[in-house]
């Protein structure tokens, strides 16, 4: 697990005792380390239970070409194109998560298919695309706006 953890013991306590020796808490990682971690895994899991407005970490995994298993919350459903670009599991259901991850881990062809679909889906979030879309909105607002001139110093409209 990567990311800031206020209390590593508390995080590990939430993991079943027989699995704790399989969990490695990486803590906060650099961008370079994040890339290495993403390229070292067979499946990326986003088990969030809510509160995600977009899912940037999930999108980063997709951009790295990693097949994703994610909670079926709105943000992930949108980024994963309703399950076309990643596996969705019932939010908060550990058994469903295990089944979805297990299926992917046992099926290299499906992982390759989802990896390709994820790369295609996440391309719409590339900065070159996003910046062009934002610029288009600004142009629409600026060009569509009626400009009102004020004669300097008089407060009158010509």
N, C-alpha and C positions, 0 to 999 in steps of 0.2 A: 504494500500500500504506500502510495506517495502522497505527500501533502502535509501541511502542518497538523500536528496532533498535540493538543494541550497536555494530555496525559497518556503516554504510551501504554502504561499498565491498564488504564481504564479501557482503551481500545482493545487490547488483547483479551481482557476479561469478557468482552462481548463475543469473542470467538469461542466456539466449543473447545473444551479442554483438549480433546484428542486431535484437534487441528492446529493448535497454537504453534507447534513447532514447524508448521508449514508456512506460517505467515511471517513476512519480513516487512518491517516498518521502515521505509526509506526516509521519512521526514520530508522537509522541504527540499526539492531538487532544482538544479539549474536547468535552463532551457536545453543545453547540450545533453545533460543527463536524461531529461525528459524524452528527447528524441531517441537516445540509446535504449531507454526502457521500452518505449513504444515499439521499436523495431526488434525487441527481444522476446515479445510475447506472441502467442498463437491466437489469443482471444482477449479483447478488452471488455471489461464489465463496468457498466454504469448502473449501480443498484439504487440510485436515488429514489426517495419516496415522495418528493415534491419540492417546490420552491425554486425550480430551475426555470429561468425565463428563456433560455436558449440551449445551453449545454455545450459550452465552448470546449471543455475537456473531451467530450465525446466527439465533437467535430475535429479536434486535433488528432485523435486516434484514427478517425476515418481518413484524414488527410495523410496519415502515415501508412495507410493501406492495411490497417489492422481490422479484422472482422470484429463487430461489436455485438454484445448482448446487453440490452438496456431495459430498464423499467418502462412499462407502458404508460408513461406520463406524457402530457401534451408536447412538451419541448422536445423530448426524444422521438416521439412519434413523427413530429414534423421533420426533424433533421434526418431521420432514418426512412423518410418517405413511406410511412405507414407499415414498415417492416420489410420493404423491398431492398433497403440498403443495410440491414442489420436485423438481428433477432430481437423481438420484444417479448418480455415475460411479464406476468401479472405482478404489479407493483406490490412490494412487501411480502411476496410469496417465495420463501427460500427454496422450496422444493421445485417450483416452476423455474426459478433461476438455475438451479442445479441441472434440471432436465435440458434447458436451452443451451447452457454452456457445454454439457456433456455431449449433446447432439453435434455441436460445432466441433468440439475437440476430436470426435470420432469420424468426422466427415471433411477431409481435406478439400474435396471438390466444392463443397458448399462454402467453406471458408474462402476459397479462391473466388467464387462467384460473388460473395458478399463484399470481399475486398475491392473488386472491380466496381461493383455497384456503389460502394461507399465513396470511392475516389470520384466517380462521376457526380454523385449527389452533392458532395461537399464543394465541388468546383464553383457552385453559385455563391459561395461565401469567400472566394478569393478576393483579396483587397482590390485587385484591378477591376473586378466586376462590381464590388460594393461601392468603390469610389466613383465609378462611372454612373451608377444608379443615383448616388447622393448628388452628384453634380447635375444630373438631369432634373432632379427635384428642385434644386436651387434655381436652375435656369427657367424652369416652368414658373416658379413663384416670381422670380424677378422680371421675366419678360411678360408675364400675364398681369402684372400689377399696374394699375393706373398711377402714373406719377403726377404729383401735384407740385407745381412750382410756386414758390413764395418770393415776392419781390423783396430782396434783402433790405432789412431795416424798417419796412413799412408794415409787415404782418398782413399785407393784402395779397389776394390771389389774382393773377392777371387773367 
